[in-house]
């Protein structure tokens, strides 16, 4: 929550500065009204950022939880069998990479299979997330 508020605060500060600059063109208003306009813009940006960041965190947590459960329900694959699937690569590096992915999902490394795809099976698709967000804004 602390990161969410910090990030939303930065966004609100930028919105405030832009609104202050834009309010300079409102020549019929006094300084108090200009500040009020900038504060309302910043407050709106802050609330919107908190809502959207919280929503995205909940969605991400749900996806990670579903992948975690899917991994826990599988058969185990030993490190040797896993590394043998990649004969042209260093087995130590393969096992370390597998361990890092397992730690991310908080599952034992033996639950990851050599045929798992980051995008298809583990739902690890940053580009897809960016496209989805952009599509939501366009519609």
N, CA, C and O atoms as CSV, one atom per row, in Angstrom:
chain,resi,resn,atom,element,x,y,z
A,1,UNK,N,N,0.826,-1.191,0.000
A,1,UNK,CA,C,0.000,0.000,0.000
A,1,UNK,C,C,0.868,1.252,0.000
A,1,UNK,O,O,0.512,2.273,-0.588
A,2,UNK,N,N,2.007,1.154,0.666
A,2,UNK,CA,C,2.914,2.294,0.733
A,2,UNK,C,C,3.416,2.671,-0.661
A,2,UNK,O,O,3.509,3.854,-0.991
A,3,UNK,N,N,3.737,1.667,-1.476
A,3,UNK,CA,C,4.192,1.919,-2.841
A,3,UNK,C,C,3.073,2.516,-3.685
A,3,UNK,O,O,3.310,3.398,-4.511
A,4,UNK,N,N,1.873,2.038,-3.475
A,4,UNK,CA,C,0.728,2.553,-4.220
A,4,UNK,C,C,0.530,4.031,-3.936
A,4,UNK,O,O,0.344,4.827,-4.857
A,5,UNK,N,N,0.570,4.397,-2.666
A,5,UNK,CA,C,0.380,5.796,-2.298
A,5,UNK,C,C,1.548,6.645,-2.810
A,5,UNK,O,O,1.341,7.768,-3.272
A,6,UNK,N,N,2.758,6.121,-2.731
A,6,UNK,CA,C,3.912,6.856,-3.242
A,6,UNK,C,C,3.827,7.105,-4.736
A,6,UNK,O,O,4.085,8.215,-5.203
A,7,UNK,N,N,3.469,6.084,-5.477
A,7,UNK,CA,C,3.337,6.215,-6.926
A,7,UNK,C,C,2.193,7.167,-7.273
A,7,UNK,O,O,2.331,8.010,-8.158
A,8,UNK,N,N,1.075,7.033,-6.582
A,8,UNK,CA,C,-0.061,7.927,-6.819
A,8,UNK,C,C,0.302,9.362,-6.454
A,8,UNK,O,O,-0.153,10.303,-7.104
A,9,UNK,N,N,1.114,9.531,-5.427
A,9,UNK,CA,C,1.565,10.867,-5.041
A,9,UNK,C,C,2.411,11.517,-6.117
A,9,UNK,O,O,2.276,12.711,-6.382
A,10,UNK,N,N,3.280,10.741,-6.736
A,10,UNK,CA,C,4.105,11.266,-7.827
A,10,UNK,C,C,3.224,11.674,-9.002
A,10,UNK,O,O,3.411,12.741,-9.586
A,11,UNK,N,N,2.266,10.821,-9.342
A,11,UNK,CA,C,1.346,11.137,-10.437
A,11,UNK,C,C,0.548,12.396,-10.111
A,11,UNK,O,O,0.354,13.248,-10.977
A,12,UNK,N,N,0.086,12.517,-8.875
A,12,UNK,CA,C,-0.682,13.697,-8.467
A,12,UNK,C,C,0.180,14.953,-8.509
A,12,UNK,O,O,-0.304,16.024,-8.876
A,13,UNK,N,N,1.441,14.834,-8.140
A,13,UNK,CA,C,2.343,15.991,-8.191
A,13,UNK,C,C,2.530,16.468,-9.624
A,13,UNK,O,O,2.501,17.669,-9.892
A,14,UNK,N,N,2.720,15.542,-10.529
A,14,UNK,CA,C,2.854,15.908,-11.941
A,14,UNK,C,C,1.568,16.571,-12.427
A,14,UNK,O,O,1.615,17.590,-13.115
A,15,UNK,N,N,0.424,15.996,-12.072
A,15,UNK,CA,C,-0.857,16.584,-12.472
A,15,UNK,C,C,-1.017,17.988,-11.887
A,15,UNK,O,O,-1.526,18.887,-12.556
A,16,UNK,N,N,-0.584,18.174,-10.644
A,16,UNK,CA,C,-0.660,19.490,-10.006
A,16,UNK,C,C,0.191,20.507,-10.764
A,16,UNK,O,O,-0.264,21.619,-11.029
A,17,UNK,N,N,1.407,20.136,-11.110
A,17,UNK,CA,C,2.293,21.052,-11.821
A,17,UNK,C,C,1.750,21.416,-13.197
A,17,UNK,O,O,1.814,22.573,-13.611
A,18,UNK,N,N,1.220,20.433,-13.894
A,18,UNK,CA,C,0.624,20.701,-15.209
A,18,UNK,C,C,-0.583,21.615,-15.064
A,18,UNK,O,O,-0.772,22.530,-15.865
A,19,UNK,N,N,-1.402,21.371,-14.042
A,19,UNK,CA,C,-2.587,22.203,-13.820
A,19,UNK,C,C,-2.207,23.629,-13.430
A,19,UNK,O,O,-2.874,24.579,-13.838
A,20,UNK,N,N,-1.148,23.787,-12.649
A,20,UNK,CA,C,-0.677,25.138,-12.284
A,20,UNK,C,C,-0.255,25.891,-13.538
A,20,UNK,O,O,-0.612,27.054,-13.727
A,21,UNK,N,N,0.505,25.217,-14.390
A,21,UNK,CA,C,0.946,25.859,-15.634
A,21,UNK,C,C,-0.250,26.183,-16.515
A,21,UNK,O,O,-0.322,27.272,-17.084
A,22,UNK,N,N,-1.188,25.252,-16.633
A,22,UNK,CA,C,-2.378,25.497,-17.451
A,22,UNK,C,C,-3.238,26.610,-16.866
A,22,UNK,O,O,-3.866,27.361,-17.612
A,23,UNK,N,N,-3.273,26.726,-15.554
A,23,UNK,CA,C,-4.117,27.757,-14.934
A,23,UNK,C,C,-3.568,29.160,-15.153
A,23,UNK,O,O,-4.288,30.139,-14.955
A,24,UNK,N,N,-2.322,29.274,-15.552
A,24,UNK,CA,C,-1.759,30.589,-15.859
A,24,UNK,C,C,-2.470,31.245,-17.039
A,24,UNK,O,O,-2.454,32.467,-17.185
A,25,UNK,N,N,-3.092,30.423,-17.874
A,25,UNK,CA,C,-3.813,30.956,-19.030
A,25,UNK,C,C,-5.224,31.411,-18.667
A,25,UNK,O,O,-5.895,32.055,-19.473
A,26,UNK,N,N,-5.671,31.082,-17.469
A,26,UNK,CA,C,-6.992,31.530,-16.998
A,26,UNK,C,C,-6.807,32.900,-16.345
A,26,UNK,O,O,-6.676,33.002,-15.125
A,27,UNK,N,N,-6.797,33.931,-17.152
A,27,UNK,CA,C,-6.465,35.276,-16.670
A,27,UNK,C,C,-7.575,35.910,-15.834
A,27,UNK,O,O,-7.323,36.865,-15.099
A,28,UNK,N,N,-8.792,35.393,-15.937
A,28,UNK,CA,C,-9.904,35.981,-15.184
A,28,UNK,C,C,-9.961,35.488,-13.741
A,28,UNK,O,O,-10.805,35.957,-12.977
A,29,UNK,N,N,-9.110,34.578,-13.352
A,29,UNK,CA,C,-9.164,34.002,-12.011
A,29,UNK,C,C,-8.023,34.528,-11.153
A,29,UNK,O,O,-6.972,34.918,-11.663
A,30,UNK,N,N,-8.244,34.533,-9.855
A,30,UNK,CA,C,-7.181,34.966,-8.947
A,30,UNK,C,C,-6.330,33.758,-8.540
A,30,UNK,O,O,-6.615,32.630,-8.941
A,31,UNK,N,N,-5.313,33.995,-7.764
A,31,UNK,CA,C,-4.370,32.948,-7.375
A,31,UNK,C,C,-5.049,31.810,-6.607
A,31,UNK,O,O,-4.719,30.642,-6.814
A,32,UNK,N,N,-5.985,32.141,-5.729
A,32,UNK,CA,C,-6.688,31.121,-4.946
A,32,UNK,C,C,-7.471,30.160,-5.826
A,32,UNK,O,O,-7.461,28.950,-5.601
A,33,UNK,N,N,-8.151,30.705,-6.831
A,33,UNK,CA,C,-8.913,29.850,-7.742
A,33,UNK,C,C,-7.981,28.982,-8.580
A,33,UNK,O,O,-8.284,27.819,-8.850
A,34,UNK,N,N,-6.871,29.535,-8.983
A,34,UNK,CA,C,-5.899,28.752,-9.762
A,34,UNK,C,C,-5.355,27.581,-8.937
A,34,UNK,O,O,-5.231,26.462,-9.434
A,35,UNK,N,N,-5.038,27.855,-7.691
A,35,UNK,CA,C,-4.556,26.781,-6.816
A,35,UNK,C,C,-5.629,25.730,-6.577
A,35,UNK,O,O,-5.337,24.534,-6.538
A,36,UNK,N,N,-6.862,26.174,-6.419
A,36,UNK,CA,C,-7.963,25.234,-6.218
A,36,UNK,C,C,-8.148,24.327,-7.431
A,36,UNK,O,O,-8.366,23.125,-7.283
A,37,UNK,N,N,-8.061,24.897,-8.618
A,37,UNK,CA,C,-8.163,24.095,-9.849
A,37,UNK,C,C,-7.030,23.065,-9.892
A,37,UNK,O,O,-7.257,21.898,-10.209
A,38,UNK,N,N,-5.827,23.500,-9.577
A,38,UNK,CA,C,-4.682,22.586,-9.605
A,38,UNK,C,C,-4.817,21.505,-8.535
A,38,UNK,O,O,-4.492,20.345,-8.792
A,39,UNK,N,N,-5.284,21.858,-7.352
A,39,UNK,CA,C,-5.481,20.868,-6.286
A,39,UNK,C,C,-6.564,19.860,-6.640
A,39,UNK,O,O,-6.413,18.668,-6.374
A,40,UNK,N,N,-7.649,20.325,-7.235
A,40,UNK,CA,C,-8.718,19.388,-7.642
A,40,UNK,C,C,-8.206,18.416,-8.702
A,40,UNK,O,O,-8.529,17.229,-8.669
A,41,UNK,N,N,-7.408,18.922,-9.640
A,41,UNK,CA,C,-6.835,18.056,-10.676
A,41,UNK,C,C,-5.899,17.024,-10.046
A,41,UNK,O,O,-5.945,15.843,-10.391
A,42,UNK,N,N,-5.053,17.477,-9.123
A,42,UNK,CA,C,-4.114,16.565,-8.458
A,42,UNK,C,C,-4.856,15.523,-7.627
A,42,UNK,O,O,-4.485,14.349,-7.628
A,43,UNK,N,N,-5.901,15.945,-6.917
A,43,UNK,CA,C,-6.670,14.999,-6.097
A,43,UNK,C,C,-7.348,13.951,-6.968
A,43,UNK,O,O,-7.376,12.771,-6.619
A,44,UNK,N,N,-7.888,14.376,-8.086
A,44,UNK,CA,C,-8.526,13.432,-9.010
A,44,UNK,C,C,-7.504,12.432,-9.549
A,44,UNK,O,O,-7.775,11.233,-9.616
A,45,UNK,N,N,-6.332,12.931,-9.932
A,45,UNK,CA,C,-5.279,12.045,-10.440
A,45,UNK,C,C,-4.820,11.073,-9.356
A,45,UNK,O,O,-4.558,9.905,-9.644
A,46,UNK,N,N,-4.721,11.542,-8.114
A,46,UNK,CA,C,-4.301,10.690,-7.005
A,46,UNK,C,C,-5.295,9.553,-6.779
A,46,UNK,O,O,-4.909,8.388,-6.681
A,47,UNK,N,N,-6.574,9.903,-6.697
A,47,UNK,CA,C,-7.609,8.882,-6.455
A,47,UNK,C,C,-7.665,7.886,-7.613
A,47,UNK,O,O,-7.769,6.679,-7.394
A,48,UNK,N,N,-7.596,8.390,-8.837
A,48,UNK,CA,C,-7.630,7.495,-10.004
A,48,UNK,C,C,-6.434,6.548,-9.993
A,48,UNK,O,O,-6.581,5.359,-10.279
A,49,UNK,N,N,-5.250,7.067,-9.665
A,49,UNK,CA,C,-4.058,6.226,-9.637
A,49,UNK,C,C,-4.164,5.153,-8.559
A,49,UNK,O,O,-3.811,4.000,-8.803
A,50,UNK,N,N,-4.646,5.514,-7.372
A,50,UNK,CA,C,-4.798,4.528,-6.296
A,50,UNK,C,C,-5.771,3.428,-6.722
A,50,UNK,O,O,-5.502,2.246,-6.506
A,51,UNK,N,N,-6.881,3.806,-7.316
A,51,UNK,CA,C,-7.885,2.822,-7.747
A,51,UNK,C,C,-7.305,1.894,-8.809
A,51,UNK,O,O,-7.449,0.675,-8.708
A,52,UNK,N,N,-6.654,2.454,-9.820
A,52,UNK,CA,C,-6.137,1.628,-10.913
A,52,UNK,C,C,-4.967,0.746,-10.474
A,52,UNK,O,O,-4.876,-0.412,-10.883
A,53,UNK,N,N,-4.087,1.280,-9.657
A,53,UNK,CA,C,-2.961,0.471,-9.172
A,53,UNK,C,C,-3.465,-0.663,-8.288
A,53,UNK,O,O,-2.981,-1.790,-8.388
A,54,UNK,N,N,-4.431,-0.373,-7.429
A,54,UNK,CA,C,-4.997,-1.413,-6.557
A,54,UNK,C,C,-5.683,-2.493,-7.377
A,54,UNK,O,O,-5.541,-3.681,-7.086
A,55,UNK,N,N,-6.427,-2.088,-8.400
A,55,UNK,CA,C,-7.101,-3.055,-9.271
A,55,UNK,C,C,-6.092,-3.960,-9.959
A,55,UNK,O,O,-6.266,-5.178,-9.996
A,56,UNK,N,N,-5.039,-3.364,-10.502
A,56,UNK,CA,C,-4.040,-4.159,-11.211
A,56,UNK,C,C,-3.287,-5.098,-10.278
A,56,UNK,O,O,-2.936,-6.211,-10.670
A,57,UNK,N,N,-3.039,-4.665,-9.060
A,57,UNK,CA,C,-2.378,-5.547,-8.091
A,57,UNK,C,C,-3.263,-6.735,-7.731
A,57,UNK,O,O,-2.778,-7.859,-7.603
A,58,UNK,N,N,-4.560,-6.486,-7.568
A,58,UNK,CA,C,-5.482,-7.588,-7.266
A,58,UNK,C,C,-5.532,-8.578,-8.425
A,58,UNK,O,O,-5.513,-9.790,-8.208
A,59,UNK,N,N,-5.597,-8.068,-9.650
A,59,UNK,CA,C,-5.621,-8.948,-10.820
A,59,UNK,C,C,-4.352,-9.786,-10.907
A,59,UNK,O,O,-4.406,-10.993,-11.143
A,60,UNK,N,N,-3.218,-9.137,-10.716
A,60,UNK,CA,C,-1.947,-9.851,-10.784
A,60,UNK,C,C,-1.865,-10.909,-9.698
A,60,UNK,O,O,-1.408,-12.023,-9.955
A,61,UNK,N,N,-2.296,-10.583,-8.500
A,61,UNK,CA,C,-2.271,-11.548,-7.396
A,61,UNK,C,C,-3.159,-12.751,-7.704
A,61,UNK,O,O,-2.808,-13.885,-7.377
A,62,UNK,N,N,-4.303,-12.505,-8.329
A,62,UNK,CA,C,-5.205,-13.609,-8.680
A,62,UNK,C,C,-4.570,-14.520,-9.725
A,62,UNK,O,O,-4.699,-15.741,-9.642
A,63,UNK,N,N,-3.891,-13.941,-10.701
A,63,UNK,CA,C,-3.230,-14.750,-11.730
A,63,UNK,C,C,-2.100,-15.566,-11.118
A,63,UNK,O,O,-1.969,-16.758,-11.397
A,64,UNK,N,N,-1.284,-14.928,-10.286
A,64,UNK,CA,C,-0.169,-15.645,-9.641
A,64,UNK,C,C,-0.713,-16.774,-8.772
A,64,UNK,O,O,-0.142,-17.864,-8.752
A,65,UNK,N,N,-1.790,-16.534,-8.067
A,65,UNK,CA,C,-2.380,-17.570,-7.215
A,65,UNK,C,C,-2.905,-18.740,-8.052
A,65,UNK,O,O,-2.740,-19.897,-7.665
A,66,UNK,N,N,-3.534,-18.449,-9.191
A,66,UNK,CA,C,-4.052,-19.539,-10.028
A,66,UNK,C,C,-2.911,-20.358,-10.623
A,66,UNK,O,O,-3.007,-21.582,-10.710
A,67,UNK,N,N,-1.830,-19.690,-11.034
A,67,UNK,CA,C,-0.673,-20.421,-11.567
A,67,UNK,C,C,-0.023,-21.239,-10.457
A,67,UNK,O,O,0.371,-22.384,-10.675
A,68,UNK,N,N,0.088,-20.657,-9.273
A,68,UNK,CA,C,0.673,-21.370,-8.124
A,68,UNK,C,C,-0.118,-22.648,-7.844
A,68,UNK,O,O,0.470,-23.710,-7.642
A,69,UNK,N,N,-1.427,-22.551,-7.831
A,69,UNK,CA,C,-2.261,-23.717,-7.558
A,69,UNK,C,C,-2.110,-24.764,-8.651
A,69,UNK,O,O,-2.044,-25.959,-8.361
A,70,UNK,N,N,-2.053,-24.324,-9.913
A,70,UNK,CA,C,-1.866,-25.253,-11.021
A,70,UNK,C,C,-0.533,-25.984,-10.880
A,70,UNK,O,O,-0.458,-27.191,-11.112
A,71,UNK,N,N,0.519,-25.257,-10.501
A,71,UNK,CA,C,1.832,-25.881,-10.336
A,71,UNK,C,C,1.847,-26.877,-9.181
A,71,UNK,O,O,2.438,-27.951,-9.294
A,72,UNK,N,N,1.208,-26.530,-8.084
A,72,UNK,CA,C,1.192,-27.418,-6.918
A,72,UNK,C,C,0.429,-28.714,-7.183
A,72,UNK,O,O,0.696,-29.732,-6.545
A,73,UNK,N,N,-0.514,-28.682,-8.114
A,73,UNK,CA,C,-1.325,-29.865,-8.422
A,73,UNK,C,C,-0.634,-30.822,-9.396
A,73,UNK,O,O,-1.220,-31.844,-9.753
A,74,UNK,N,N,0.572,-30.530,-9.829
A,74,UNK,CA,C,1.255,-31.337,-10.837
A,74,UNK,C,C,2.187,-32.370,-10.220
A,74,UNK,O,O,2.479,-32.372,-9.024
A,75,UNK,N,N,2.635,-33.249,-11.113
A,75,UNK,CA,C,3.658,-34.227,-10.744
A,75,UNK,C,C,5.013,-33.533,-10.652
A,75,UNK,O,O,5.235,-32.496,-11.277
A,76,UNK,N,N,5.917,-34.117,-9.862
A,76,UNK,CA,C,7.260,-33.562,-9.712
A,76,UNK,C,C,8.154,-33.989,-10.870
A,76,UNK,O,O,7.982,-35.066,-11.441
A,77,UNK,N,N,9.114,-33.123,-11.209
A,77,UNK,CA,C,10.144,-33.428,-12.202
A,77,UNK,C,C,11.484,-33.113,-11.551
A,77,UNK,O,O,11.697,-31.995,-11.081
A,78,UNK,N,N,12.392,-34.090,-11.518
A,78,UNK,CA,C,13.683,-33.894,-10.848
A,78,UNK,C,C,14.547,-32.892,-11.617
A,78,UNK,O,O,14.319,-32.625,-12.797
A,79,UNK,N,N,15.536,-32.350,-10.921
A,79,UNK,CA,C,16.459,-31.415,-11.557
A,79,UNK,C,C,17.199,-32.064,-12.717
A,79,UNK,O,O,17.432,-31.426,-13.743
A,80,UNK,N,N,17.566,-33.321,-12.559
A,80,UNK,CA,C,18.289,-34.034,-13.616
A,80,UNK,C,C,17.433,-34.169,-14.863
A,80,UNK,O,O,17.892,-33.880,-15.967
A,81,UNK,N,N,16.189,-34.608,-14.693
A,81,UNK,CA,C,15.287,-34.740,-15.840
A,81,UNK,C,C,15.022,-33.380,-16.488
A,81,UNK,O,O,14.940,-33.272,-17.712
A,82,UNK,N,N,14.892,-32.356,-15.665
A,82,UNK,CA,C,14.649,-31.015,-16.181
A,82,UNK,C,C,15.841,-30.538,-17.010
A,82,UNK,O,O,15.667,-30.045,-18.125
A,83,UNK,N,N,17.054,-30.685,-16.468
A,83,UNK,CA,C,18.263,-30.228,-17.167
A,83,UNK,C,C,18.534,-31.053,-18.423
A,83,UNK,O,O,19.069,-30.526,-19.399
A,84,UNK,N,N,18.176,-32.333,-18.417
A,84,UNK,CA,C,18.388,-33.186,-19.587
A,84,UNK,C,C,17.538,-32.746,-20.779
A,84,UNK,O,O,17.852,-33.078,-21.922
A,85,UNK,N,N,16.502,-32.028,-20.523
A,85,UNK,CA,C,15.640,-31.520,-21.600
A,85,UNK,C,C,16.339,-30.413,-22.398
A,85,UNK,O,O,15.924,-30.092,-23.512
A,86,UNK,N,N,17.392,-29.834,-21.830
A,86,UNK,CA,C,18.146,-28.750,-22.468
A,86,UNK,C,C,19.616,-29.152,-22.581
A,86,UNK,O,O,20.455,-28.600,-21.869
A,87,UNK,N,N,19.947,-30.106,-23.465
A,87,UNK,CA,C,21.303,-30.657,-23.513
A,87,UNK,C,C,22.368,-29.655,-23.967
A,87,UNK,O,O,23.542,-29.833,-23.645
A,88,UNK,N,N,21.994,-28.621,-24.695
A,88,UNK,CA,C,22.973,-27.666,-25.219
A,88,UNK,C,C,23.287,-26.533,-24.254
A,88,UNK,O,O,24.057,-25.633,-24.588
A,89,UNK,N,N,22.702,-26.564,-23.066
A,89,UNK,CA,C,22.879,-25.465,-22.121
A,89,UNK,C,C,23.495,-25.974,-20.820
A,89,UNK,O,O,23.431,-27.160,-20.497
A,90,UNK,N,N,24.090,-25.044,-20.090
A,90,UNK,CA,C,24.727,-25.360,-18.815
A,90,UNK,C,C,23.670,-25.825,-17.809
A,90,UNK,O,O,22.748,-25.070,-17.502
A,91,UNK,N,N,23.785,-27.049,-17.293
A,91,UNK,CA,C,22.772,-27.559,-16.363
A,91,UNK,C,C,22.659,-26.734,-15.081
A,91,UNK,O,O,21.571,-26.614,-14.516
A,92,UNK,N,N,23.767,-26.170,-14.622
A,92,UNK,CA,C,23.724,-25.351,-13.409
A,92,UNK,C,C,22.865,-24.109,-13.635
A,92,UNK,O,O,22.049,-23.747,-12.788
A,93,UNK,N,N,23.055,-23.466,-14.778
A,93,UNK,CA,C,22.265,-22.282,-15.110
A,93,UNK,C,C,20.789,-22.633,-15.269
A,93,UNK,O,O,19.918,-21.880,-14.833
A,94,UNK,N,N,20.513,-23.755,-15.882
A,94,UNK,CA,C,19.124,-24.193,-16.069
A,94,UNK,C,C,18.452,-24.399,-14.712
A,94,UNK,O,O,17.327,-23.945,-14.500
A,95,UNK,N,N,19.129,-25.073,-13.806
A,95,UNK,CA,C,18.559,-25.354,-12.480
A,95,UNK,C,C,18.384,-24.055,-11.685
A,95,UNK,O,O,17.389,-23.893,-10.978
A,96,UNK,N,N,19.336,-23.139,-11.795
A,96,UNK,CA,C,19.216,-21.859,-11.089
A,96,UNK,C,C,18.046,-21.027,-11.624
A,96,UNK,O,O,17.324,-20.393,-10.855
A,97,UNK,N,N,17.870,-21.037,-12.927
A,97,UNK,CA,C,16.747,-20.312,-13.524
A,97,UNK,C,C,15.432,-20.922,-13.068
A,97,UNK,O,O,14.487,-20.209,-12.728
A,98,UNK,N,N,15.381,-22.236,-13.066
A,98,UNK,CA,C,14.177,-22.931,-12.599
A,98,UNK,C,C,13.872,-22.567,-11.151
A,98,UNK,O,O,12.718,-22.338,-10.790
A,99,UNK,N,N,14.913,-22.516,-10.328
A,99,UNK,CA,C,14.734,-22.172,-8.914
A,99,UNK,C,C,14.203,-20.746,-8.759
A,99,UNK,O,O,13.342,-20.494,-7.915
A,100,UNK,N,N,14.710,-19.816,-9.566
A,100,UNK,CA,C,14.256,-18.419,-9.488
A,100,UNK,C,C,12.773,-18.308,-9.862
A,100,UNK,O,O,12.022,-17.585,-9.207
A,101,UNK,N,N,12.357,-19.011,-10.898
A,101,UNK,CA,C,10.943,-18.985,-11.290
A,101,UNK,C,C,10.090,-19.625,-10.196
A,101,UNK,O,O,9.005,-19.135,-9.880
A,102,UNK,N,N,10.577,-20.701,-9.631
A,102,UNK,CA,C,9.843,-21.371,-8.548
A,102,UNK,C,C,9.705,-20.457,-7.338
A,102,UNK,O,O,8.648,-20.424,-6.706
A,103,UNK,N,N,10.745,-19.723,-7.011
A,103,UNK,CA,C,10.674,-18.785,-5.888
A,103,UNK,C,C,9.664,-17.674,-6.156
A,103,UNK,O,O,8.960,-17.238,-5.245
A,104,UNK,N,N,9.593,-17.211,-7.415
A,104,UNK,CA,C,8.619,-16.174,-7.756
A,104,UNK,C,C,7.198,-16.655,-7.472
A,104,UNK,O,O,6.383,-15.909,-6.929
A,105,UNK,N,N,6.906,-17.905,-7.841
A,105,UNK,CA,C,5.562,-18.450,-7.638
A,105,UNK,C,C,5.399,-19.117,-6.274
A,105,UNK,O,O,4.321,-19.611,-5.944
A,106,UNK,N,N,6.464,-19.131,-5.491
A,106,UNK,CA,C,6.445,-19.725,-4.156
A,106,UNK,C,C,5.992,-21.182,-4.185
A,106,UNK,O,O,5.102,-21.595,-3.441
A,107,UNK,N,N,6.633,-21.946,-5.070
A,107,UNK,CA,C,6.375,-23.372,-5.182
A,107,UNK,C,C,7.724,-24.097,-5.200
A,107,UNK,O,O,8.747,-23.479,-5.497
A,108,UNK,N,N,7.743,-25.385,-4.890
A,108,UNK,CA,C,8.995,-26.142,-5.014
A,108,UNK,C,C,9.431,-26.202,-6.481
A,108,UNK,O,O,8.592,-26.293,-7.377
A,109,UNK,N,N,10.726,-26.152,-6.722
A,109,UNK,CA,C,11.248,-26.153,-8.092
A,109,UNK,C,C,10.854,-27.410,-8.864
A,109,UNK,O,O,10.739,-27.373,-10.089
A,110,UNK,N,N,10.647,-28.520,-8.158
A,110,UNK,CA,C,10.302,-29.774,-8.841
A,110,UNK,C,C,8.934,-29.710,-9.518
A,110,UNK,O,O,8.597,-30.599,-10.300
A,111,UNK,N,N,8.152,-28.692,-9.238
A,111,UNK,CA,C,6.824,-28.545,-9.848
A,111,UNK,C,C,6.880,-27.911,-11.232
A,111,UNK,O,O,5.913,-27.979,-11.990
A,112,UNK,N,N,8.021,-27.292,-11.564
A,112,UNK,CA,C,8.168,-26.694,-12.892
A,112,UNK,C,C,8.638,-27.748,-13.878
A,112,UNK,O,O,9.576,-28.495,-13.599
A,113,UNK,N,N,7.988,-27.807,-15.024
A,113,UNK,CA,C,8.314,-28.794,-16.051
A,113,UNK,C,C,9.120,-28.133,-17.158
A,113,UNK,O,O,8.988,-26.929,-17.377
A,114,UNK,N,N,9.948,-28.890,-17.858
A,114,UNK,CA,C,10.774,-28.294,-18.920
A,114,UNK,C,C,9.959,-27.790,-20.100
A,114,UNK,O,O,10.448,-26.964,-20.872
A,115,UNK,N,N,8.752,-28.257,-20.256
A,115,UNK,CA,C,7.915,-27.823,-21.378
A,115,UNK,C,C,7.034,-26.619,-21.035
A,115,UNK,O,O,6.264,-26.156,-21.877
A,116,UNK,N,N,7.141,-26.117,-19.822
A,116,UNK,CA,C,6.349,-24.953,-19.429
A,116,UNK,C,C,6.767,-23.732,-20.236
A,116,UNK,O,O,7.953,-23.442,-20.398
A,117,UNK,N,N,5.777,-23.037,-20.729
A,117,UNK,CA,C,6.043,-21.787,-21.423
A,117,UNK,C,C,5.742,-20.620,-20.491
A,117,UNK,O,O,4.731,-20.630,-19.788
A,118,UNK,N,N,6.606,-19.622,-20.481
A,118,UNK,CA,C,6.371,-18.476,-19.600
A,118,UNK,C,C,5.038,-17.806,-19.915
A,118,UNK,O,O,4.295,-17.444,-19.004
A,119,UNK,N,N,4.739,-17.644,-21.171
A,119,UNK,CA,C,3.516,-16.943,-21.557
A,119,UNK,C,C,2.291,-17.849,-21.450
A,119,UNK,O,O,1.285,-17.463,-20.853
A,120,UNK,N,N,2.367,-19.031,-22.015
A,120,UNK,CA,C,1.187,-19.901,-22.103
A,120,UNK,C,C,0.834,-20.546,-20.767
A,120,UNK,O,O,-0.320,-20.496,-20.341
A,121,UNK,N,N,1.805,-21.145,-20.112
A,121,UNK,CA,C,1.526,-21.911,-18.898
A,121,UNK,C,C,1.627,-21.088,-17.620
A,121,UNK,O,O,0.813,-21.238,-16.709
A,122,UNK,N,N,2.635,-20.216,-17.561
A,122,UNK,CA,C,2.877,-19.474,-16.332
A,122,UNK,C,C,2.268,-18.070,-16.356
A,122,UNK,O,O,2.421,-17.304,-15.405
A,123,UNK,N,N,1.580,-17.742,-17.446
A,123,UNK,CA,C,0.867,-16.456,-17.586
A,123,UNK,C,C,1.781,-15.258,-17.360
A,123,UNK,O,O,1.369,-14.250,-16.786
A,124,UNK,N,N,3.021,-15.375,-17.815
A,124,UNK,CA,C,4.010,-14.325,-17.629
A,124,UNK,C,C,4.174,-13.604,-18.953
A,124,UNK,O,O,5.058,-13.934,-19.744
A,125,UNK,N,N,3.306,-12.601,-19.197
A,125,UNK,CA,C,3.268,-11.927,-20.488
A,125,UNK,C,C,3.155,-10.426,-20.277
A,125,UNK,O,O,2.053,-9.879,-20.246
A,126,UNK,N,N,4.281,-9.769,-20.134
A,126,UNK,CA,C,4.285,-8.325,-19.895
A,126,UNK,C,C,3.738,-7.575,-21.101
A,126,UNK,O,O,2.950,-6.642,-20.946
A,127,UNK,N,N,4.146,-7.972,-22.293
A,127,UNK,CA,C,3.660,-7.287,-23.492
A,127,UNK,C,C,2.149,-7.441,-23.627
A,127,UNK,O,O,1.461,-6.506,-24.035
A,128,UNK,N,N,1.640,-8.607,-23.290
A,128,UNK,CA,C,0.196,-8.823,-23.351
A,128,UNK,C,C,-0.552,-7.951,-22.358
A,128,UNK,O,O,-1.631,-7.440,-22.659
A,129,UNK,N,N,0.020,-7.782,-21.178
A,129,UNK,CA,C,-0.597,-6.907,-20.173
A,129,UNK,C,C,-0.647,-5.468,-20.665
A,129,UNK,O,O,-1.652,-4.781,-20.484
A,130,UNK,N,N,0.422,-5.017,-21.277
A,130,UNK,CA,C,0.456,-3.649,-21.796
A,130,UNK,C,C,-0.589,-3.486,-22.892
A,130,UNK,O,O,-1.304,-2.485,-22.916
A,131,UNK,N,N,-0.689,-4.453,-23.796
A,131,UNK,CA,C,-1.707,-4.387,-24.858
A,131,UNK,C,C,-3.106,-4.375,-24.273
A,131,UNK,O,O,-3.966,-3.635,-24.749
A,132,UNK,N,N,-3.351,-5.189,-23.243
A,132,UNK,CA,C,-4.674,-5.258,-22.630
A,132,UNK,C,C,-5.060,-3.912,-22.020
A,132,UNK,O,O,-6.191,-3.451,-22.181
A,133,UNK,N,N,-4.126,-3.293,-21.327
A,133,UNK,CA,C,-4.399,-1.994,-20.717
A,133,UNK,C,C,-4.689,-0.946,-21.781
A,133,UNK,O,O,-5.622,-0.156,-21.638
A,134,UNK,N,N,-3.895,-0.936,-22.845
A,134,UNK,CA,C,-4.124,0.016,-23.929
A,134,UNK,C,C,-5.473,-0.216,-24.603
A,134,UNK,O,O,-6.162,0.739,-24.965
A,135,UNK,N,N,-5.847,-1.473,-24.770
A,135,UNK,CA,C,-7.161,-1.786,-25.360
A,135,UNK,C,C,-8.300,-1.286,-24.482
A,135,UNK,O,O,-9.319,-0.820,-24.992
A,136,UNK,N,N,-8.135,-1.380,-23.168
A,136,UNK,CA,C,-9.180,-0.889,-22.249
A,136,UNK,C,C,-9.362,0.611,-22.386
A,136,UNK,O,O,-10.488,1.105,-22.318
A,137,UNK,N,N,-8.268,1.347,-22.579
A,137,UNK,CA,C,-8.361,2.797,-22.714
A,137,UNK,C,C,-9.000,3.189,-24.040
A,137,UNK,O,O,-9.704,4.196,-24.117
A,138,UNK,N,N,-8.755,2.388,-25.097
A,138,UNK,CA,C,-9.319,2.709,-26.402
A,138,UNK,C,C,-10.820,2.448,-26.479
A,138,UNK,O,O,-11.527,3.097,-27.250
A,139,UNK,N,N,-11.301,1.509,-25.690
A,139,UNK,CA,C,-12.729,1.175,-25.765
A,139,UNK,C,C,-13.558,1.979,-24.788
A,139,UNK,O,O,-14.776,1.814,-24.730
